[in-house]
């Protein structure tokens, strides 16, 4: 059996191969697709691939080949059967003739081939005449898809002035047609827009620089790239893509001043730091490539300065030093600008800097007076009489009109009392003598005011030093007091003295010590000058007697080395003491004082002891009074707690208590009559014995109790008891009766408490409680 196919655009041959054992399939990929060879054998068949062009079916079906067995006698007994992918729907076979038709348009991009099986069957026996065989139908591609740029839109950046041929970006288009068959998927790139600055490689789509471009001229370009399939042949499909190409900046432009000459002005009274003006240099670059620094060239840099505003890239001219219209009225400075960051590739084109000239005029202003010195140092001797000259200050008006100046002193009122100034010529004089020991320096502030314009004022400091004059004699640095023992030996050192001087000395102070003339005849003590501003006091005899003289007063003369030298007489007190080896100056001083009053040592000790005892007694009294003040809290408690009852034996209850009204005894309104204490000690025992034989109503018992109370109230040695009670026997009851409700046969309503009002003011609250209770009960 063999297969034949006739198509308008191709020739298909069916090659039959023998099969000895069943059916053998051969791959269609090992055959030449341009033609098919046929070899006949006795039994079996072999299929070569069949081809059908996609999108070709325009009618109901298209014939693509025929299946035919050599055993077919053309009598209709042979039946051809087609199975597999698309059999019966896409591909149909004439079962009598074996012709194969395609009934639908095929799309290679969806399915490039189909695998089918062919079989020849005898209609009568239903048995295969030929063994089943597999064959492949390939869908041949046609150019039915356009190229597409899937990665767009494209944006690229390239530095300006890049050399020709510099790669910018690569664009890529895709085509869904079969790249292995024909030219349907072979693309060709071309440049539609972008000449003459850019070019594109036809096969790769790489865009390159075609010439050097300046960003300052144009910083962005739109390039249109076209991609055509079929290698650009007529009828090919095409697509375009737009590429935005930005030129990045490089520092290829130097800064340039907008003006070759600038004119500015500044007032002479402008303070340091004043902004005089601004200059600006243009730079076509951007970013850090346009950053620049300004500077001033030449000698004018000590008067003016220039700083760079990093935000605006302006150069700001500042006043570095105050200018004077009368001294210099015009300045000419040269300003320079340089890029901060320089690209060495462009240095060959010239320096990246520029210069300009700035003319600055100084404007005249009404200035305050100017002193001839920043401050003045003056000297004057202390003690100089009033009106003495201290010094002169001078100021003048720096302006052309040279206004007169008026001087004055501004400080505290104390300085005005010491100094005065001539408002016309600035002469400073004293108003009273100065004392260096009080103040050695005086700080004065002098003002100078223009008479024509009082608002223009200047100040200057004047420092006046008061020079020392030897007007203070030396003296003891402190009050000296010493002693000498009665048994002191001759030539014994008893004191070392020194001196001080309030005066200043150009050289170090030197003091000389000696006894006064009136004391030289005194043979008890001598003064020895140690030649080091100290002197020693020595005894000149042995043995002193307090009975003869307790104190010695030595007049000592001290002389300084001033010009002229000054002297002073200072008195040293020497006390004679009764001492052995150790001496207490305090004891010696006051011992001598008491001895001079005629008191012995024993009497002195007694006096001191008495003073100590009195002091302790006084402290004890103060302490007791404070404790009494603290104990007054008991008086502030409730009234019913102010009776303190003490039992010595078992009684009959509340009726057995005979209590004293302690509050009545305490009240300050009741003044007791203090009677002299009677000698009742001998009588107490007899009264006590008699009270044991009588009842509480006995006069003897009442007298006994009264005597005991009187004794307790007048005795200062006993503690301050509030109540003293003594029970010798069981009583018969109190006049008030029992306040307890125990054993009472009557209710509260049946009882009368009116008698409580007769108990005194301290029972007033209790009487009020029971009276109110009764009235409330009624």
C-alpha distance (Angstrom), angle and dihedral (degrees) to the residues before:
residue distance angle dihedral
X1 . . .
X2 3.80 . .
X3 3.81 139.6 .
X4 3.79 127.6 -134.9
X5 3.83 130.5 -175.5
X6 3.75 129.9 -173.0
X7 3.80 119.9 -167.6
X8 3.78 129.9 165.4
X9 3.84 94.2 -119.6
X10 3.82 103.4 33.9
X11 3.77 144.5 25.5
X12 3.73 119.2 -126.0
X13 3.77 121.8 -165.4
X14 3.70 126.4 -171.4
X15 3.75 117.2 -138.1
X16 3.73 117.0 -158.3
X17 3.80 121.7 -155.3
X18 3.79 127.7 -170.3
X19 3.76 121.8 -107.9
X20 3.75 119.7 -156.8
X21 3.78 99.0 175.4
X22 3.78 114.0 29.2
X23 3.80 124.5 -59.3
X24 3.84 124.1 -31.3
X25 3.83 121.2 -163.6
X26 3.77 122.6 -153.5
X27 3.79 124.7 -159.5
X28 3.76 115.7 -103.8
X29 3.79 90.0 -144.5
X30 3.81 90.7 74.1
X31 3.78 93.9 61.2
X32 3.74 133.2 82.2
X33 3.79 109.1 -103.3
X34 3.78 94.6 -155.1
X35 3.78 96.0 70.8
X36 3.83 142.9 -1.7
X37 3.81 127.0 -133.4
X38 3.83 122.3 -147.7
X39 3.77 126.1 -149.0
X40 3.74 120.2 177.0
X41 3.75 123.2 -141.7
X42 3.73 132.1 174.7
X43 3.72 98.8 -105.4
X44 3.81 133.5 18.7
X45 3.80 137.1 18.0
X46 3.84 139.5 -119.7
X47 3.84 125.1 -151.1
X48 3.74 126.0 -143.1
X49 3.85 117.5 -162.2
X50 3.74 119.0 -77.6
X51 3.83 121.0 -144.3
X52 3.76 132.2 -148.8
X53 3.79 124.5 -178.4
X54 3.81 114.8 -123.7
X55 3.78 120.3 -115.3
X56 3.81 88.5 15.3
X57 3.82 102.4 117.7
X58 3.76 108.2 98.3
X59 3.83 100.7 153.9
X60 3.76 131.0 40.6
X61 3.80 94.9 -70.8
X62 3.78 142.9 -10.2
X63 3.75 124.2 -141.3
X64 3.79 112.5 -125.3
X65 3.86 104.6 167.8
X66 3.81 148.7 -34.0
X67 3.77 134.6 -111.6
X68 3.85 114.6 -147.2
X69 3.78 133.9 166.1
X70 3.81 122.4 -148.8
X71 3.76 86.3 -134.1
X72 3.79 90.2 62.0
X73 3.87 107.6 110.1
X74 3.75 92.5 -171.3
X75 3.80 91.0 -117.4
X76 3.80 95.7 116.7
X77 3.77 94.7 -106.0
X78 3.79 92.3 115.4
X79 3.81 122.0 79.2
X80 3.81 122.9 -163.6
X81 3.80 118.0 -151.4
X82 3.88 127.1 -167.8
X83 3.84 122.1 -163.5
X84 3.79 136.1 167.3
X85 3.83 136.6 62.2
X86 3.78 111.4 5.3
X87 3.83 94.0 -5.3
X88 3.75 110.3 153.2
X89 3.81 94.1 10.8
X90 3.78 108.8 47.4
X91 3.79 97.8 12.2
X92 3.81 123.9 38.0
X93 3.82 130.4 -176.6
X94 3.81 130.7 -154.8
X95 3.76 101.0 -124.7
X96 3.82 92.3 -151.9
X97 3.77 101.5 42.5
X98 3.81 99.4 25.1
X99 3.83 93.6 -131.1
X100 3.85 114.6 154.3
X101 3.80 122.3 -145.6
X102 3.86 133.5 -174.1
X103 3.76 112.3 -139.0
X104 3.86 103.0 -173.2
X105 3.78 139.9 47.7
X106 3.77 109.5 -98.8
X107 3.80 126.0 -146.6
X108 3.78 114.2 -149.3
X109 3.81 91.6 -162.2
X110 3.82 88.7 62.5
X111 3.83 99.0 39.5
X112 3.78 122.9 0.1
X113 3.88 99.7 -168.3
X114 3.80 144.4 7.9
X115 3.84 129.1 -142.6
X116 3.86 115.5 -142.1
X117 3.83 137.4 172.9
X118 3.85 125.9 -141.2
X119 3.79 128.1 -156.9
X120 3.88 136.4 177.7
X121 3.84 116.1 -149.1
X122 3.79 131.6 -175.3
X123 3.76 107.6 -120.9
X124 3.78 94.2 -145.9
X125 3.76 101.0 46.9
X126 3.81 96.9 26.0
X127 3.76 86.6 -136.5
X128 3.80 125.6 132.9
X129 3.73 113.1 -98.6
X130 3.78 92.3 -169.2
X131 3.79 127.3 25.7
X132 3.85 116.0 -99.7
X133 3.80 113.2 -93.5
X134 3.89 134.3 -168.2
X135 3.74 124.0 -135.9
X136 3.85 136.3 173.6
X137 3.77 129.2 -130.3
X138 3.82 112.9 -157.8
X139 3.79 123.5 -156.8
X140 3.78 107.6 -132.7
X141 3.86 115.3 -140.7
X142 3.76 125.6 -116.7
X143 3.86 126.3 -172.7
X144 3.79 99.6 -94.0
X145 3.83 101.7 135.3
X146 3.78 131.4 75.2
X147 3.81 123.0 -137.0
X148 3.83 116.1 -101.1
X149 3.83 133.9 -156.0
X150 3.78 101.9 -143.7
X151 3.85 99.4 174.6
X152 3.80 98.5 56.8
X153 2.94 150.1 155.4
X154 3.79 91.7 66.4
X155 3.82 124.2 -154.4
X156 3.78 123.3 179.6
X157 3.79 136.8 173.5
X158 3.78 126.7 -152.9
X159 3.82 129.6 173.3
X160 3.75 115.4 -102.6
X161 3.79 118.3 -106.6
X162 3.81 90.1 28.9
X163 3.83 111.0 162.8
X164 3.79 122.1 -102.0
X165 3.81 113.4 -81.5
X166 3.80 95.2 31.6
X167 3.80 109.4 149.6
X168 3.79 112.8 -118.2
X169 3.82 106.8 174.3
X170 3.82 140.9 -36.7
X171 3.80 121.8 -123.8
X172 3.80 121.8 -161.6
X173 3.82 130.6 -163.0
X174 3.80 126.6 -167.1
X175 3.86 131.3 -148.1
X176 3.82 122.8 -161.1
X177 3.82 92.5 -150.4
X178 3.84 121.1 106.7
X179 3.80 109.0 -80.2
X180 3.82 91.2 -165.4
X181 3.76 95.6 59.4
X182 3.74 125.4 59.1
X183 3.85 124.3 -39.9
X184 3.77 98.6 -63.3
X185 3.80 93.0 112.8
X186 3.81 98.9 32.4
X187 3.85 106.3 111.3
X188 3.75 130.7 -157.6
X189 3.90 121.9 -162.7
X190 3.76 123.9 -147.9
X191 3.82 137.2 172.3
X192 3.78 114.5 -114.4
X193 3.85 96.9 170.6
X194 3.80 129.2 17.3
X195 3.80 105.5 63.5
X196 2.93 132.9 169.5
X197 3.81 94.9 15.9
X198 3.81 99.1 53.0
X199 3.78 140.1 30.2
X200 3.81 134.9 -167.9
X201 3.78 131.3 -145.1
X202 3.85 107.2 -119.8
X203 3.79 97.6 -139.3
X204 3.83 103.1 33.1
X205 3.81 103.0 33.4
X206 3.83 92.4 -131.7
X207 3.82 111.2 155.9
X208 3.80 114.9 -146.0
X209 3.80 137.3 -176.6
X210 3.80 111.0 -94.8
X211 3.84 94.7 -171.7
X212 3.82 142.0 -0.1
X213 3.80 112.6 -83.0
X214 3.78 130.8 -162.3
X215 3.81 116.8 -135.8
X216 3.78 90.8 -154.1
X217 3.84 88.0 61.8
X218 3.80 96.1 44.9
X219 3.76 127.1 -12.5
X220 3.84 102.4 -170.9
X221 3.82 135.4 44.9
X222 3.81 133.4 -174.4
X223 3.81 112.9 -144.2
X224 3.84 121.4 -169.4
X225 3.82 116.7 -154.2
X226 3.85 123.4 -167.1
X227 3.81 125.7 -156.3
X228 3.88 119.4 -161.7
X229 3.79 128.0 -173.8
X230 3.82 124.9 -147.8
X231 3.83 84.8 54.3
X232 3.72 88.5 -76.4
X233 3.80 95.1 -58.7
X234 3.80 119.5 154.1
X235 3.78 112.7 -77.1
X236 3.77 93.4 27.4
X237 3.77 122.7 140.9
X238 3.84 119.7 -115.4
X239 3.81 142.5 -171.1
X240 3.82 133.8 -168.8
X241 3.82 135.4 -145.2
X242 3.80 130.3 -166.5
X243 3.79 118.9 -136.1
X244 3.85 119.5 -163.4
X245 3.78 108.7 -150.6
X246 3.81 118.5 -168.0
X247 3.77 123.4 -164.8
X248 3.80 113.2 -137.2
X249 3.79 119.3 -144.3
X250 3.78 126.7 -104.4
X251 3.77 126.2 -177.3
X252 3.77 98.0 -99.1
X253 3.82 98.1 131.5
X254 3.82 127.1 70.9
X255 3.82 121.3 -140.7
X256 3.81 116.8 -97.0
X257 3.80 128.4 -160.5
X258 3.77 114.1 -123.7
X259 3.79 91.0 -137.3
X260 3.76 133.1 33.5
X261 3.81 90.9 -149.8
X262 3.82 131.2 31.7
X263 3.82 126.7 -166.9
X264 3.81 120.6 -153.6
X265 3.81 138.7 159.0
X266 3.79 137.6 -154.3
X267 3.80 132.0 -170.3
X268 3.76 117.9 -118.9
X269 3.80 91.3 -127.8
X270 3.83 91.9 55.9
X271 3.82 110.7 121.9
X272 3.78 124.1 -123.4
X273 3.80 111.0 -79.4
X274 3.80 95.5 36.1
X275 3.82 114.5 146.7
X276 3.80 107.6 -116.9
X277 3.81 98.2 -177.5
X278 3.80 146.7 -55.7
X279 3.79 135.4 -102.2
X280 3.78 127.8 -166.0
X281 3.76 133.9 -157.9
X282 3.79 120.3 -162.9
X283 3.78 122.5 -135.5
X284 3.79 119.8 -173.8
X285 3.78 90.2 -152.3
X286 3.76 122.9 87.1
X287 3.79 137.4 -139.0
X288 3.76 118.2 8.5
X289 3.80 89.2 -14.9
X290 3.80 87.1 70.0
X291 3.84 94.8 47.0
X292 3.80 111.7 117.9
X293 3.80 143.1 176.0
X294 3.79 126.4 -138.2
X295 3.80 126.0 -150.2
X296 3.81 139.4 170.7
X297 3.78 119.6 -120.0
X298 3.79 125.8 -150.8
X299 3.79 134.9 14.0
X300 3.79 95.9 -40.0
X301 3.80 90.9 79.0
X302 3.83 90.8 89.2
X303 3.83 91.6 59.8
X304 3.82 101.0 35.6
X305 3.76 134.5 30.4
X306 3.77 133.9 -166.9
X307 3.79 127.6 -149.3
X308 3.80 131.1 -173.5
X309 3.79 122.6 -119.2
X310 3.81 100.7 -142.6
X311 3.79 92.6 -158.7
X312 3.80 100.0 49.9
X313 3.83 96.9 21.8
X314 3.80 89.0 -131.2
X315 3.77 124.9 146.5
X316 3.83 111.2 -128.1
X317 3.82 116.9 -155.6
X318 3.84 111.2 -144.2
X319 3.80 131.7 -171.2
X320 3.78 106.6 -113.5
X321 3.80 97.4 176.6
X322 3.80 130.7 19.3
X323 3.79 114.9 -97.9
X324 3.79 128.2 -141.3
X325 3.75 120.8 -144.4
X326 3.81 91.8 -157.1
X327 3.81 92.0 53.1
X328 3.82 102.8 39.9
X329 3.77 127.3 -0.3
X330 3.80 103.5 -177.4
X331 3.80 137.2 39.5
X332 3.78 129.5 -170.4
X333 3.79 115.1 -162.8
X334 3.77 132.3 176.6
X335 3.79 117.6 -135.5
X336 3.78 123.5 -158.9
X337 3.79 131.1 -163.1
X338 3.82 126.1 -163.2
X339 3.80 132.6 178.3
X340 3.78 113.9 -108.0
X341 3.80 94.2 -142.3
X342 3.80 117.8 37.7
X343 3.81 126.4 -167.9
X344 3.78 105.6 -140.1
X345 3.81 90.8 -153.3
X346 3.78 89.5 74.1
X347 3.80 100.0 41.4
X348 3.78 89.0 98.1
X349 3.80 87.8 66.9
X350 3.82 91.5 62.1
X351 3.83 142.2 -74.9
X352 3.78 116.7 -48.7
X353 3.80 94.9 -129.8
X354 3.79 141.3 82.9
X355 3.81 138.6 -161.7
X356 3.76 137.3 -148.5
X357 3.81 138.9 -179.8
X358 3.82 122.4 -117.2
X359 3.82 120.3 -162.7
X360 3.83 112.9 -159.2
X361 3.82 120.9 -170.4
X362 3.81 120.4 -158.6
X363 3.79 112.6 -135.4
X364 3.77 120.4 -144.9
X365 3.83 117.9 -115.5
X366 3.76 134.9 -179.0
X367 3.80 100.1 -100.4
X368 3.78 127.7 -166.6
X369 3.78 119.8 -109.4
X370 3.79 117.4 -74.3
X371 3.81 122.0 -138.4
X372 3.78 118.4 -137.0
X373 3.79 89.9 -124.5
X374 3.77 135.0 34.0
X375 3.81 88.8 -129.3
X376 3.79 137.1 -7.5
X377 3.81 130.5 -128.1
X378 3.84 115.3 -157.9
X379 3.80 134.4 173.6
X380 3.80 134.7 -157.1
X381 3.79 133.9 171.8
X382 3.75 117.0 -108.7
X383 3.72 114.6 -109.2
X384 3.82 93.2 30.2
X385 3.77 110.4 154.4
X386 3.77 122.4 -103.0
X387 3.80 114.6 -77.6
X388 3.80 94.0 31.1
X389 3.81 114.4 151.1
X390 3.80 115.1 -105.3
X391 3.83 100.4 174.2
X392 3.78 146.3 -69.6
X393 3.80 131.1 -97.5
X394 3.80 121.3 -160.7
X395 3.81 131.2 -160.7
X396 3.79 132.8 168.1
X397 3.76 138.0 -168.6
X398 3.83 107.0 -104.7
X399 3.81 92.5 -156.5
X400 3.78 122.6 98.4
X401 3.81 93.5 -107.9
X402 3.83 90.1 59.3
X403 3.81 96.8 -148.3
X404 3.85 116.8 -152.8
X405 3.81 115.7 -100.8
X406 3.79 129.2 -134.4
X407 3.85 120.0 -155.2
X408 3.79 129.6 -149.8
X409 3.81 139.8 163.2
X410 3.80 117.8 -117.6
X411 3.75 115.3 -169.8
X412 3.74 138.5 90.8
X413 3.78 120.4 -34.5
X414 3.78 89.4 -109.9
X415 3.80 90.5 65.8
X416 3.78 90.8 48.9
X417 3.79 87.9 55.7
X418 3.81 90.1 53.0
X419 3.81 102.0 39.5
X420 3.77 138.7 29.2
X421 3.80 132.2 -173.1
X422 3.77 132.4 -150.2
X423 3.79 103.9 -119.6
X424 3.80 92.3 -148.2
X425 3.82 104.9 46.4
X426 3.85 103.4 17.7
X427 3.83 95.9 -119.1
X428 3.83 111.6 160.5
X429 3.81 118.4 -152.6
X430 3.80 136.2 170.9
X431 3.76 122.3 -103.9
X432 3.83 94.8 -162.6
X433 3.82 137.3 9.0
X434 3.80 114.4 -77.1
X435 3.78 124.9 -133.1
X436 3.79 116.0 -148.5
X437 3.77 91.5 -161.9
X438 3.82 89.0 61.9
X439 3.84 97.0 42.9
X440 3.78 125.6 -6.0
X441 3.85 94.7 -172.3
X442 3.78 133.6 38.1
X443 3.80 124.0 -166.6
X444 3.78 114.3 -151.7
X445 3.80 128.3 -175.3
X446 3.79 113.1 -150.5
X447 3.82 122.0 -167.5
X448 3.78 128.6 -156.4
X449 3.81 117.0 -156.8
X450 3.79 129.1 -171.2
X451 3.77 109.0 -120.0
X452 3.82 92.2 -147.2
X453 3.78 94.5 47.2
X454 3.83 111.6 25.8
X455 3.81 90.8 -174.2
X456 3.81 89.6 72.2
X457 3.79 104.1 83.8
X458 3.79 132.0 159.9
X459 3.77 130.1 -169.7
X460 3.78 134.0 -152.5
X461 3.80 132.8 -177.6
X462 3.80 119.0 -122.7
X463 3.82 117.2 -164.2
X464 3.82 113.5 -159.2
X465 3.79 117.6 -164.8
X466 3.79 116.9 -158.7
X467 3.80 107.9 -142.7
X468 3.74 119.1 -140.3
X469 3.80 122.8 -105.6
X470 3.80 120.2 -172.8
X471 3.78 95.8 -110.5
X472 3.81 100.6 132.0
X473 3.77 122.2 76.1
X474 3.81 119.5 -142.0
X475 3.79 118.7 -100.0
X476 3.76 143.9 174.8
X477 3.84 111.2 -69.0
X478 3.84 88.6 -136.2
X479 3.77 141.8 -2.0
X480 3.79 107.4 -70.4
X481 3.78 121.2 -150.5
X482 3.79 125.3 168.9
X483 3.80 140.3 161.1
X484 3.76 139.9 -140.6
X485 3.78 127.2 -150.3
X486 3.75 121.1 -121.7
X487 3.76 88.9 -123.0
X488 3.83 94.6 48.4
X489 3.82 114.6 139.9
X490 3.77 125.4 -130.5
X491 3.80 116.2 -87.2
X492 3.82 94.2 25.6
X493 3.86 117.1 148.5
X494 3.75 108.7 -126.5
X495 3.86 102.2 167.5
X496 3.82 143.2 7.5
X497 3.78 115.4 -148.9
X498 3.84 134.3 -170.2
X499 3.82 137.7 -175.6
X500 3.81 142.1 -135.1
X501 3.78 133.2 -154.3
X502 3.80 125.4 -157.9
X503 3.79 91.8 -152.7
X504 3.80 124.2 96.1
X505 3.77 116.9 -117.5
X506 3.76 127.5 -153.3
X507 3.78 85.1 -147.1
X508 3.78 127.3 29.3
X509 3.78 116.8 -71.0
X510 3.80 118.4 -95.1
X511 3.79 120.7 -164.9
X512 3.81 129.5 -167.2
X513 3.84 122.1 -157.0
X514 3.83 128.8 -158.3
X515 3.79 141.1 147.5
X516 3.77 117.3 -95.4
X517 3.77 117.2 -102.6
X518 3.77 93.0 -109.7
X519 3.81 91.0 56.4
X520 3.78 98.4 47.7
X521 3.81 90.9 88.9
X522 3.80 88.8 56.2
X523 3.78 105.0 102.1
X524 3.82 95.6 -168.8
X525 3.86 101.0 81.9
X526 3.81 139.7 17.8
X527 3.85 133.1 -162.3
X528 3.81 120.1 -135.7
X529 3.85 118.4 -165.4
X530 3.82 109.1 -139.0
X531 3.84 92.5 -159.8
X532 3.85 90.3 -127.0
X533 3.82 98.9 88.0
X534 3.82 90.5 -84.8
X535 3.79 133.8 93.5
X536 3.80 135.1 -162.7
X537 3.81 126.1 -132.8
X538 3.81 111.3 -143.4
X539 3.81 133.7 -178.0
X540 3.76 114.3 -113.2
X541 3.81 96.6 -164.7
X542 3.78 138.4 31.2
X543 3.74 125.2 -116.0
X544 3.78 127.8 31.9
X545 3.79 128.4 -161.6
X546 3.76 123.1 -150.7
X547 3.77 89.9 -159.6
X548 3.79 87.5 65.2
X549 3.87 101.0 39.0
X550 3.78 132.2 -8.0
X551 3.83 100.7 -174.3
X552 3.78 134.2 37.4
X553 3.79 120.3 -164.6
X554 3.80 112.8 -155.9
X555 3.84 115.9 -163.6
X556 3.83 105.1 -148.1
X557 3.81 121.2 -168.4
X558 3.82 117.8 -145.5
X559 3.83 120.3 -167.6
X560 3.85 126.8 -171.8
X561 3.80 129.7 -151.0
X562 3.78 96.1 -117.1
X563 3.78 126.4 128.5
X564 2.91 104.4 -83.2
X565 3.82 96.3 17.9
X566 3.81 117.8 -124.9
X567 3.79 128.5 -152.0
X568 3.77 135.7 -164.2
X569 3.78 135.2 -171.5
X570 3.81 116.1 -130.2
X571 3.78 124.8 -175.5
X572 3.81 123.0 -133.1
X573 3.83 116.1 -160.7
X574 3.82 116.1 -145.1
X575 3.83 118.0 -169.0
X576 3.81 121.8 -157.9
X577 3.80 112.1 -133.1
X578 3.78 135.5 -168.3
X579 3.80 99.3 -129.1
X580 3.77 142.2 139.7
X581 3.80 114.1 -161.6
X582 3.83 107.5 -32.4
X583 3.78 120.0 47.0
X584 3.83 128.6 -166.3
X585 3.77 110.3 -153.3
X586 3.80 93.6 -154.2
X587 3.80 93.4 50.6
X588 3.79 90.9 43.9
X589 3.81 93.6 50.7
X590 3.77 96.5 48.0
X591 3.80 92.7 37.8
X592 3.75 88.9 58.5
X593 3.79 90.3 46.8
X594 3.84 92.3 52.7
X595 3.75 91.6 42.9
X596 3.76 89.7 54.1
X597 3.82 86.7 56.6
X598 3.83 90.8 54.4
X599 3.83 97.6 -102.3
X600 3.76 121.9 136.9
X601 3.78 124.9 -140.4
X602 3.80 91.3 -100.4
X603 3.79 90.5 52.2
X604 3.79 89.7 50.4
X605 3.81 91.0 52.9
X606 3.80 90.4 49.0
X607 3.77 92.0 51.0
X608 3.77 91.6 50.5
X609 3.82 91.1 48.6
X610 3.79 91.3 52.0
X611 3.75 90.9 50.1
X612 3.81 89.6 51.7
X613 3.81 93.0 49.3
X614 3.78 91.9 49.8
X615 3.75 90.0 50.3
X616 3.84 92.6 51.9
X617 3.82 91.1 46.9
X618 3.75 91.4 51.0
X619 3.81 91.6 50.8
X620 3.83 90.5 49.4
X621 3.81 92.1 53.2
X622 3.77 91.3 49.6
X623 3.80 90.7 50.3
X624 3.82 93.6 50.0
X625 3.78 91.8 49.9
X626 3.75 91.1 51.9
X627 3.81 90.8 50.9
X628 3.81 90.6 49.8
X629 3.77 90.0 53.1
X630 3.78 89.7 52.1
X631 3.84 92.7 49.0
X632 3.79 92.9 59.0
X633 3.78 88.7 89.7
X634 3.85 88.4 90.5
X635 3.78 89.6 63.7
X636 3.75 90.7 58.8
X637 3.81 95.9 55.7
X638 3.80 125.4 96.2
X639 3.81 116.9 -59.8
X640 3.80 96.1 -120.2
X641 3.83 90.2 62.5
X642 3.80 94.5 59.0
X643 3.87 93.6 83.5
X644 3.78 111.9 82.2
X645 3.80 111.6 -164.1
X646 3.80 123.5 -167.5
X647 3.81 125.1 -167.2
X648 3.79 123.4 -157.0
X649 3.81 95.4 -177.7
X650 3.75 141.9 8.0
X651 3.77 109.5 -65.4
X652 3.70 136.5 -172.0
X653 3.76 97.3 -99.9
X654 3.72 133.0 -93.5
X655 3.80 91.6 -21.8
X656 3.79 89.9 65.3
X657 3.79 94.7 60.0
X658 3.73 117.3 96.2
X659 3.74 103.5 -173.0
X660 3.74 129.6 -175.8
X661 3.76 120.5 -129.1
X662 3.80 97.1 -113.5
X663 3.80 92.6 179.7
X664 3.75 89.5 59.7
X665 3.78 88.9 53.6
X666 3.84 91.2 49.1
X667 3.73 100.7 47.4
X668 3.74 113.7 113.4
X669 3.77 92.5 -144.0
X670 3.82 91.6 68.4
X671 3.78 110.0 74.9
X672 3.75 114.1 -159.2
X673 3.75 119.8 -140.9
X674 3.76 106.9 -126.5
X675 3.71 110.6 -142.2
X676 3.78 126.4 -169.5
X677 3.77 110.3 -92.2
X678 3.77 113.6 -102.4
X679 3.74 123.7 -140.4
X680 3.77 95.9 -109.5
X681 3.75 98.5 147.8
X682 3.79 93.6 101.4
X683 3.77 92.1 45.0
X684 3.80 98.7 50.8
X685 3.77 96.3 73.3
X686 3.83 93.7 50.5
X687 3.80 92.3 46.2
X688 3.77 89.9 49.6
X689 3.79 93.0 51.9
X690 3.79 91.3 48.5
X691 3.85 91.7 49.2
X692 3.76 89.8 59.2
X693 3.79 89.6 63.9
X694 3.80 98.3 49.5
X695 3.79 137.3 51.2
X696 3.85 129.6 -103.7
X697 3.76 91.3 -91.8
X698 3.76 92.2 62.4
X699 3.82 117.4 113.9
X700 3.77 89.5 -133.6
X701 3.83 91.3 57.6
X702 3.79 92.2 48.6
X703 3.78 91.6 48.5
X704 3.79 90.2 50.6
X705 3.79 92.7 52.8
X706 3.79 92.1 46.8
X707 3.76 92.4 52.0
X708 3.81 91.5 49.9
X709 3.80 91.8 51.4
X710 3.77 92.8 47.6
X711 3.78 90.7 50.6
X712 3.82 91.9 50.2
X713 3.79 93.1 48.0
X714 3.80 95.8 49.5
X715 3.79 100.4 39.1
X716 3.89 108.1 98.1
X717 3.81 93.8 -170.1
X718 3.79 98.3 65.5
X719 3.83 123.7 80.1
X720 3.83 116.5 -97.2
X721 3.81 98.3 -93.6
X722 3.77 114.4 -174.6
X723 3.82 95.4 -149.5
X724 3.80 137.1 17.2
X725 3.77 118.3 -168.0
X726 3.78 131.7 171.1
X727 3.83 125.2 -169.1
X728 3.79 117.7 -164.1
X729 3.81 96.3 172.8
X730 3.76 144.1 -4.7
X731 3.81 109.3 -68.8
X732 3.71 129.8 -136.1
X733 3.80 96.9 -124.3
X734 3.75 139.4 -76.4
X735 3.76 127.7 -81.5
X736 3.76 91.1 -121.3
X737 3.72 92.8 53.6
X738 3.78 126.0 -143.6
X739 3.78 120.5 -39.2
X740 3.79 91.4 -162.1
X741 3.75 123.2 104.6
X742 3.79 91.9 -145.2
X743 3.78 112.6 114.2
X744 3.76 92.9 4.9
X745 3.78 114.1 146.5
X746 3.76 93.7 -166.0
X747 3.74 131.5 64.3
X748 3.78 124.9 -118.7
X749 3.73 89.7 -101.5
X750 3.82 90.7 61.1
X751 3.78 94.3 52.0
X752 3.80 126.7 84.2
X753 3.78 119.7 -141.7
X754 3.75 97.9 -178.9
X755 3.77 91.0 113.7
X756 3.83 89.0 68.5
X757 3.77 89.6 74.3
X758 3.86 88.5 63.6
X759 3.81 93.4 58.2
X760 3.73 95.6 83.6
X761 3.81 137.6 -98.3
X762 3.81 93.6 -59.8
X763 3.80 90.6 64.6
X764 3.76 91.9 48.0
X765 3.80 93.6 100.3
X766 3.79 92.9 48.1
X767 3.80 91.6 47.2
X768 3.79 89.7 49.7
X769 3.82 91.7 51.4
X770 3.81 94.5 52.1
X771 3.79 95.0 38.3
X772 3.79 91.1 51.3
X773 3.80 89.4 46.0
X774 3.75 92.1 53.5
X775 3.77 94.6 45.9
X776 3.74 89.0 47.9
X777 3.79 89.9 51.4
X778 3.73 90.9 52.3
